[in-house]
C-alpha cells in the first residue's frame, strides 16, 4: 500500500486532473478489493 501511495503521489504531479481522478478510482478499487483479501489471509 505504501508503494501505491508513493507512485500515486508521483503521478499526480505529472498527469492531468482527469487521469488523476481515473487513477484515484483505480487505486481506491484496488485498496477496497485488497482489504477483504488481507482479512481472509489473516482471519
mmCIF file as Biopython writes it, N, C-alpha, C and O atoms, coordinates in Angstrom:
data_model
#
loop_
_atom_site.group_PDB
_atom_site.id
_atom_site.type_symbol
_atom_site.label_atom_id
_atom_site.label_alt_id
_atom_site.label_comp_id
_atom_site.label_asym_id
_atom_site.label_entity_id
_atom_site.label_seq_id
_atom_site.pdbx_PDB_ins_code
_atom_site.Cartn_x
_atom_site.Cartn_y
_atom_site.Cartn_z
_atom_site.occupancy
_atom_site.B_iso_or_equiv
_atom_site.auth_seq_id
_atom_site.auth_asym_id
_atom_site.pdbx_PDB_model_num
ATOM 1   N N  . UNK A ? 1  ? 0.827   -1.216  0.000   1.0 0.0 1  A 1 
ATOM 2   C CA . UNK A ? 1  ? 0.000   0.000   0.000   1.0 0.0 1  A 1 
ATOM 3   C C  . UNK A ? 1  ? 0.857   1.261   0.000   1.0 0.0 1  A 1 
ATOM 4   O O  . UNK A ? 1  ? 0.529   2.233   -0.679  1.0 0.0 1  A 1 
ATOM 5   N N  . UNK A ? 2  ? 1.948   1.251   0.754   1.0 0.0 2  A 1 
ATOM 6   C CA . UNK A ? 2  ? 2.831   2.414   0.807   1.0 0.0 2  A 1 
ATOM 7   C C  . UNK A ? 2  ? 3.396   2.752   -0.562  1.0 0.0 2  A 1 
ATOM 8   O O  . UNK A ? 2  ? 3.493   3.922   -0.931  1.0 0.0 2  A 1 
ATOM 9   N N  . UNK A ? 3  ? 3.770   1.712   -1.317  1.0 0.0 3  A 1 
ATOM 10  C CA . UNK A ? 3  ? 4.317   1.935   -2.656  1.0 0.0 3  A 1 
ATOM 11  C C  . UNK A ? 3  ? 3.252   2.515   -3.569  1.0 0.0 3  A 1 
ATOM 12  O O  . UNK A ? 3  ? 3.551   3.391   -4.381  1.0 0.0 3  A 1 
ATOM 13  N N  . UNK A ? 4  ? 2.018   2.046   -3.454  1.0 0.0 4  A 1 
ATOM 14  C CA . UNK A ? 4  ? 0.932   2.567   -4.293  1.0 0.0 4  A 1 
ATOM 15  C C  . UNK A ? 4  ? 0.715   4.044   -4.004  1.0 0.0 4  A 1 
ATOM 16  O O  . UNK A ? 4  ? 0.529   4.842   -4.923  1.0 0.0 4  A 1 
ATOM 17  N N  . UNK A ? 5  ? 0.739   4.405   -2.728  1.0 0.0 5  A 1 
ATOM 18  C CA . UNK A ? 5  ? 0.553   5.812   -2.357  1.0 0.0 5  A 1 
ATOM 19  C C  . UNK A ? 5  ? 1.698   6.647   -2.903  1.0 0.0 5  A 1 
ATOM 20  O O  . UNK A ? 5  ? 1.480   7.758   -3.386  1.0 0.0 5  A 1 
ATOM 21  N N  . UNK A ? 6  ? 2.928   6.120   -2.829  1.0 0.0 6  A 1 
ATOM 22  C CA . UNK A ? 6  ? 4.097   6.841   -3.329  1.0 0.0 6  A 1 
ATOM 23  C C  . UNK A ? 6  ? 4.005   7.030   -4.838  1.0 0.0 6  A 1 
ATOM 24  O O  . UNK A ? 6  ? 4.217   8.132   -5.344  1.0 0.0 6  A 1 
ATOM 25  N N  . UNK A ? 7  ? 3.685   5.946   -5.559  1.0 0.0 7  A 1 
ATOM 26  C CA . UNK A ? 7  ? 3.566   6.030   -7.014  1.0 0.0 7  A 1 
ATOM 27  C C  . UNK A ? 7  ? 2.432   6.965   -7.398  1.0 0.0 7  A 1 
ATOM 28  O O  . UNK A ? 7  ? 2.557   7.728   -8.356  1.0 0.0 7  A 1 
ATOM 29  N N  . UNK A ? 8  ? 1.331   6.917   -6.667  1.0 0.0 8  A 1 
ATOM 30  C CA . UNK A ? 8  ? 0.196   7.790   -6.962  1.0 0.0 8  A 1 
ATOM 31  C C  . UNK A ? 8  ? 0.589   9.248   -6.736  1.0 0.0 8  A 1 
ATOM 32  O O  . UNK A ? 8  ? 0.218   10.123  -7.519  1.0 0.0 8  A 1 
ATOM 33  N N  . UNK A ? 9  ? 1.338   9.507   -5.665  1.0 0.0 9  A 1 
ATOM 34  C CA . UNK A ? 9  ? 1.773   10.868  -5.374  1.0 0.0 9  A 1 
ATOM 35  C C  . UNK A ? 9  ? 2.704   11.369  -6.476  1.0 0.0 9  A 1 
ATOM 36  O O  . UNK A ? 9  ? 2.668   12.546  -6.836  1.0 0.0 9  A 1 
ATOM 37  N N  . UNK A ? 10 ? 3.536   10.476  -7.011  1.0 0.0 10 A 1 
ATOM 38  C CA . UNK A ? 10 ? 4.447   10.865  -8.086  1.0 0.0 10 A 1 
ATOM 39  C C  . UNK A ? 10 ? 3.671   11.175  -9.358  1.0 0.0 10 A 1 
ATOM 40  O O  . UNK A ? 10 ? 3.996   12.128  -10.067 1.0 0.0 10 A 1 
ATOM 41  N N  . UNK A ? 11 ? 2.648   10.377  -9.652  1.0 0.0 11 A 1 
ATOM 42  C CA . UNK A ? 11 ? 1.881   10.551  -10.886 1.0 0.0 11 A 1 
ATOM 43  C C  . UNK A ? 11 ? 1.008   11.804  -10.837 1.0 0.0 11 A 1 
ATOM 44  O O  . UNK A ? 11 ? 0.764   12.430  -11.869 1.0 0.0 11 A 1 
ATOM 45  N N  . UNK A ? 12 ? 0.541   12.168  -9.659  1.0 0.0 12 A 1 
ATOM 46  C CA . UNK A ? 12 ? -0.362  13.312  -9.554  1.0 0.0 12 A 1 
ATOM 47  C C  . UNK A ? 12 ? 0.343   14.600  -9.960  1.0 0.0 12 A 1 
ATOM 48  O O  . UNK A ? 12 ? -0.314  15.557  -10.368 1.0 0.0 12 A 1 
ATOM 49  N N  . UNK A ? 13 ? 1.663   14.640  -9.856  1.0 0.0 13 A 1 
ATOM 50  C CA . UNK A ? 13 ? 2.389   15.859  -10.197 1.0 0.0 13 A 1 
ATOM 51  C C  . UNK A ? 13 ? 2.646   15.966  -11.694 1.0 0.0 13 A 1 
ATOM 52  O O  . UNK A ? 13 ? 2.996   17.038  -12.187 1.0 0.0 13 A 1 
ATOM 53  N N  . UNK A ? 14 ? 2.474   14.862  -12.424 1.0 0.0 14 A 1 
ATOM 54  C CA . UNK A ? 14 ? 2.830   14.870  -13.837 1.0 0.0 14 A 1 
ATOM 55  C C  . UNK A ? 14 ? 1.610   14.810  -14.751 1.0 0.0 14 A 1 
ATOM 56  O O  . UNK A ? 14 ? 1.619   15.415  -15.823 1.0 0.0 14 A 1 
ATOM 57  N N  . UNK A ? 15 ? 0.562   14.094  -14.349 1.0 0.0 15 A 1 
ATOM 58  C CA . UNK A ? 15 ? -0.585  13.894  -15.229 1.0 0.0 15 A 1 
ATOM 59  C C  . UNK A ? 15 ? -1.656  14.960  -15.018 1.0 0.0 15 A 1 
ATOM 60  O O  . UNK A ? 15 ? -1.588  15.758  -14.083 1.0 0.0 15 A 1 
ATOM 61  N N  . UNK A ? 16 ? -2.636  14.954  -15.899 1.0 0.0 16 A 1 
ATOM 62  C CA . UNK A ? 16 ? -3.742  15.910  -15.804 1.0 0.0 16 A 1 
ATOM 63  C C  . UNK A ? 16 ? -4.745  15.483  -14.739 1.0 0.0 16 A 1 
ATOM 64  O O  . UNK A ? 16 ? -4.662  14.384  -14.190 1.0 0.0 16 A 1 
ATOM 65  N N  . UNK A ? 17 ? -5.695  16.376  -14.457 1.0 0.0 17 A 1 
ATOM 66  C CA . UNK A ? 17 ? -6.693  16.094  -13.419 1.0 0.0 17 A 1 
ATOM 67  C C  . UNK A ? 17 ? -7.564  14.904  -13.789 1.0 0.0 17 A 1 
ATOM 68  O O  . UNK A ? 17 ? -7.947  14.121  -12.920 1.0 0.0 17 A 1 
ATOM 69  N N  . UNK A ? 18 ? -7.879  14.761  -15.069 1.0 0.0 18 A 1 
ATOM 70  C CA . UNK A ? 18 ? -8.739  13.656  -15.495 1.0 0.0 18 A 1 
ATOM 71  C C  . UNK A ? 18 ? -8.052  12.325  -15.216 1.0 0.0 18 A 1 
ATOM 72  O O  . UNK A ? 18 ? -8.667  11.403  -14.679 1.0 0.0 18 A 1 
ATOM 73  N N  . UNK A ? 19 ? -6.776  12.225  -15.581 1.0 0.0 19 A 1 
ATOM 74  C CA . UNK A ? 19 ? -6.040  10.991  -15.335 1.0 0.0 19 A 1 
ATOM 75  C C  . UNK A ? 19 ? -5.898  10.766  -13.834 1.0 0.0 19 A 1 
ATOM 76  O O  . UNK A ? 19 ? -5.951  9.629   -13.365 1.0 0.0 19 A 1 
ATOM 77  N N  . UNK A ? 20 ? -5.717  11.843  -13.087 1.0 0.0 20 A 1 
ATOM 78  C CA . UNK A ? 20 ? -5.587  11.707  -11.642 1.0 0.0 20 A 1 
ATOM 79  C C  . UNK A ? 20 ? -6.847  11.103  -11.050 1.0 0.0 20 A 1 
ATOM 80  O O  . UNK A ? 20 ? -6.776  10.238  -10.177 1.0 0.0 20 A 1 
ATOM 81  N N  . UNK A ? 21 ? -8.004  11.557  -11.522 1.0 0.0 21 A 1 
ATOM 82  C CA . UNK A ? 21 ? -9.259  11.027  -10.998 1.0 0.0 21 A 1 
ATOM 83  C C  . UNK A ? 21 ? -9.406  9.561   -11.363 1.0 0.0 21 A 1 
ATOM 84  O O  . UNK A ? 21 ? -9.854  8.757   -10.544 1.0 0.0 21 A 1 
ATOM 85  N N  . UNK A ? 22 ? -9.031  9.206   -12.588 1.0 0.0 22 A 1 
ATOM 86  C CA . UNK A ? 22 ? -9.135  7.807   -13.012 1.0 0.0 22 A 1 
ATOM 87  C C  . UNK A ? 22 ? -8.211  6.937   -12.172 1.0 0.0 22 A 1 
ATOM 88  O O  . UNK A ? 22 ? -8.602  5.852   -11.741 1.0 0.0 22 A 1 
ATOM 89  N N  . UNK A ? 23 ? -6.985  7.407   -11.936 1.0 0.0 23 A 1 
ATOM 90  C CA . UNK A ? 23 ? -6.040  6.627   -11.139 1.0 0.0 23 A 1 
ATOM 91  C C  . UNK A ? 23 ? -6.529  6.536   -9.698  1.0 0.0 23 A 1 
ATOM 92  O O  . UNK A ? 23 ? -6.344  5.511   -9.041  1.0 0.0 23 A 1 
ATOM 93  N N  . UNK A ? 24 ? -7.152  7.606   -9.206  1.0 0.0 24 A 1 
ATOM 94  C CA . UNK A ? 24 ? -7.668  7.590   -7.836  1.0 0.0 24 A 1 
ATOM 95  C C  . UNK A ? 24 ? -8.736  6.517   -7.697  1.0 0.0 24 A 1 
ATOM 96  O O  . UNK A ? 24 ? -8.777  5.790   -6.704  1.0 0.0 24 A 1 
ATOM 97  N N  . UNK A ? 25 ? -9.608  6.424   -8.712  1.0 0.0 25 A 1 
ATOM 98  C CA . UNK A ? 25 ? -10.666 5.413   -8.687  1.0 0.0 25 A 1 
ATOM 99  C C  . UNK A ? 25 ? -10.064 4.014   -8.756  1.0 0.0 25 A 1 
ATOM 100 O O  . UNK A ? 25 ? -10.486 3.115   -8.028  1.0 0.0 25 A 1 
ATOM 101 N N  . UNK A ? 26 ? -9.072  3.831   -9.636  1.0 0.0 26 A 1 
ATOM 102 C CA . UNK A ? 26 ? -8.456  2.508   -9.786  1.0 0.0 26 A 1 
ATOM 103 C C  . UNK A ? 26 ? -7.761  2.091   -8.495  1.0 0.0 26 A 1 
ATOM 104 O O  . UNK A ? 26 ? -7.927  0.961   -8.034  1.0 0.0 26 A 1 
ATOM 105 N N  . UNK A ? 27 ? -6.983  3.000   -7.911  1.0 0.0 27 A 1 
ATOM 106 C CA . UNK A ? 27 ? -6.268  2.686   -6.676  1.0 0.0 27 A 1 
ATOM 107 C C  . UNK A ? 27 ? -7.262  2.450   -5.539  1.0 0.0 27 A 1 
ATOM 108 O O  . UNK A ? 27 ? -7.061  1.573   -4.699  1.0 0.0 27 A 1 
ATOM 109 N N  . UNK A ? 28 ? -8.342  3.247   -5.524  1.0 0.0 28 A 1 
ATOM 110 C CA . UNK A ? 28 ? -9.363  3.060   -4.491  1.0 0.0 28 A 1 
ATOM 111 C C  . UNK A ? 28 ? -9.983  1.678   -4.590  1.0 0.0 28 A 1 
ATOM 112 O O  . UNK A ? 28 ? -10.188 1.004   -3.580  1.0 0.0 28 A 1 
ATOM 113 N N  . UNK A ? 29 ? -10.283 1.257   -5.826  1.0 0.0 29 A 1 
ATOM 114 C CA . UNK A ? 29 ? -10.875 -0.068  -6.029  1.0 0.0 29 A 1 
ATOM 115 C C  . UNK A ? 29 ? -9.898  -1.156  -5.615  1.0 0.0 29 A 1 
ATOM 116 O O  . UNK A ? 29 ? -10.298 -2.157  -5.020  1.0 0.0 29 A 1 
ATOM 117 N N  . UNK A ? 30 ? -8.611  -0.966  -5.928  1.0 0.0 30 A 1 
ATOM 118 C CA . UNK A ? 30 ? -7.608  -1.963  -5.556  1.0 0.0 30 A 1 
ATOM 119 C C  . UNK A ? 30 ? -7.510  -2.074  -4.035  1.0 0.0 30 A 1 
ATOM 120 O O  . UNK A ? 30 ? -7.428  -3.175  -3.491  1.0 0.0 30 A 1 
ATOM 121 N N  . UNK A ? 31 ? -7.518  -0.926  -3.355  1.0 0.0 31 A 1 
ATOM 122 C CA . UNK A ? 31 ? -7.432  -0.949  -1.895  1.0 0.0 31 A 1 
ATOM 123 C C  . UNK A ? 31 ? -8.660  -1.626  -1.297  1.0 0.0 31 A 1 
ATOM 124 O O  . UNK A ? 31 ? -8.545  -2.442  -0.382  1.0 0.0 31 A 1 
ATOM 125 N N  . UNK A ? 32 ? -9.846  -1.281  -1.824  1.0 0.0 32 A 1 
ATOM 126 C CA . UNK A ? 32 ? -11.085 -1.881  -1.309  1.0 0.0 32 A 1 
ATOM 127 C C  . UNK A ? 32 ? -11.089 -3.387  -1.558  1.0 0.0 32 A 1 
ATOM 128 O O  . UNK A ? 32 ? -11.579 -4.157  -0.732  1.0 0.0 32 A 1 
ATOM 129 N N  . UNK A ? 33 ? -10.539 -3.805  -2.704  1.0 0.0 33 A 1 
ATOM 130 C CA . UNK A ? 33 ? -10.508 -5.230  -3.032  1.0 0.0 33 A 1 
ATOM 131 C C  . UNK A ? 33 ? -9.450  -5.952  -2.197  1.0 0.0 33 A 1 
ATOM 132 O O  . UNK A ? 33 ? -9.584  -7.144  -1.918  1.0 0.0 33 A 1 
ATOM 133 N N  . UNK A ? 34 ? -8.399  -5.229  -1.798  1.0 0.0 34 A 1 
ATOM 134 C CA . UNK A ? 34 ? -7.311  -5.869  -1.054  1.0 0.0 34 A 1 
ATOM 135 C C  . UNK A ? 34 ? -7.669  -6.052  0.421   1.0 0.0 34 A 1 
ATOM 136 O O  . UNK A ? 34 ? -7.119  -6.927  1.090   1.0 0.0 34 A 1 
ATOM 137 N N  . UNK A ? 35 ? -8.590  -5.228  0.930   1.0 0.0 35 A 1 
ATOM 138 C CA . UNK A ? 35 ? -8.949  -5.320  2.352   1.0 0.0 35 A 1 
ATOM 139 C C  . UNK A ? 35 ? -9.570  -6.674  2.699   1.0 0.0 35 A 1 
ATOM 140 O O  . UNK A ? 35 ? -9.105  -7.320  3.638   1.0 0.0 35 A 1 
ATOM 141 N N  . UNK A ? 36 ? -10.607 -7.134  1.977   1.0 0.0 36 A 1 
ATOM 142 C CA . UNK A ? 36 ? -11.170 -8.459  2.292   1.0 0.0 36 A 1 
ATOM 143 C C  . UNK A ? 36 ? -10.151 -9.574  2.081   1.0 0.0 36 A 1 
ATOM 144 O O  . UNK A ? 36 ? -10.157 -10.561 2.817   1.0 0.0 36 A 1 
ATOM 145 N N  . UNK A ? 37 ? -9.283  -9.431  1.094   1.0 0.0 37 A 1 
ATOM 146 C CA . UNK A ? 37 ? -8.284  -10.463 0.818   1.0 0.0 37 A 1 
ATOM 147 C C  . UNK A ? 37 ? -7.325  -10.583 1.995   1.0 0.0 37 A 1 
ATOM 148 O O  . UNK A ? 37 ? -6.984  -11.691 2.409   1.0 0.0 37 A 1 
ATOM 149 N N  . UNK A ? 38 ? -6.890  -9.445  2.536   1.0 0.0 38 A 1 
ATOM 150 C CA . UNK A ? 38 ? -5.974  -9.481  3.679   1.0 0.0 38 A 1 
ATOM 151 C C  . UNK A ? 38 ? -6.683  -10.047 4.904   1.0 0.0 38 A 1 
ATOM 152 O O  . UNK A ? 38 ? -6.076  -10.775 5.689   1.0 0.0 38 A 1 
ATOM 153 N N  . UNK A ? 39 ? -7.972  -9.716  5.074   1.0 0.0 39 A 1 
ATOM 154 C CA . UNK A ? 39 ? -8.723  -10.255 6.205   1.0 0.0 39 A 1 
ATOM 155 C C  . UNK A ? 39 ? -8.861  -11.767 6.085   1.0 0.0 39 A 1 
ATOM 156 O O  . UNK A ? 39 ? -8.790  -12.479 7.086   1.0 0.0 39 A 1 
ATOM 157 N N  . UNK A ? 40 ? -9.060  -12.262 4.858   1.0 0.0 40 A 1 
ATOM 158 C CA . UNK A ? 40 ? -9.184  -13.707 4.647   1.0 0.0 40 A 1 
ATOM 159 C C  . UNK A ? 40 ? -7.866  -14.398 4.989   1.0 0.0 40 A 1 
ATOM 160 O O  . UNK A ? 40 ? -7.860  -15.475 5.586   1.0 0.0 40 A 1 
ATOM 161 N N  . UNK A ? 41 ? -6.736  -13.767 4.603   1.0 0.0 41 A 1 
ATOM 162 C CA . UNK A ? 41 ? -5.431  -14.363 4.883   1.0 0.0 41 A 1 
ATOM 163 C C  . UNK A ? 41 ? -5.138  -14.327 6.380   1.0 0.0 41 A 1 
ATOM 164 O O  . UNK A ? 41 ? -4.629  -15.298 6.940   1.0 0.0 41 A 1 
ATOM 165 N N  . UNK A ? 42 ? -5.458  -13.215 7.022   1.0 0.0 42 A 1 
ATOM 166 C CA . UNK A ? 42 ? -5.166  -13.068 8.447   1.0 0.0 42 A 1 
ATOM 167 C C  . UNK A ? 42 ? -6.167  -13.857 9.291   1.0 0.0 42 A 1 
ATOM 168 O O  . UNK A ? 42 ? -5.787  -14.561 10.226  1.0 0.0 42 A 1 
ATOM 169 N N  . UNK A ? 43 ? -7.451  -13.729 8.948   1.0 0.0 43 A 1 
ATOM 170 C CA . UNK A ? 43 ? -8.502  -14.349 9.749   1.0 0.0 43 A 1 
ATOM 171 C C  . UNK A ? 43 ? -8.474  -15.858 9.676   1.0 0.0 43 A 1 
ATOM 172 O O  . UNK A ? 43 ? -9.302  -16.522 10.301  1.0 0.0 43 A 1 
#
